[in-house]
Amino acid sequence: MDKSKDKFLRDYAKKMGYEIDDVETARFKSLLSKTSVTIRLPEELKAEIEARAQELNIPYQRLMKDYLIEGLKRDKKIS
């Protein structure tokens, strides 16, 4: 992996609340592997998410993923 991709991974990890070094970069790459998920949402909820994503100037799927990550982090702190 080139240095710019390593930096991207470290920056992304930091944004998600992780601090990683050279050794952990490879492990963190596995955390970024993705899979496709299909869920059914009420139209109103999807419209709200899309509107908020537009306000933030990000894709709505990314916003949904960020909400899921934050919810899991919050749940781990509570339990």
Helices and strands as residue ranges (DSSP letters): H 3-15, H 22-31, H 43-56, H 60-78
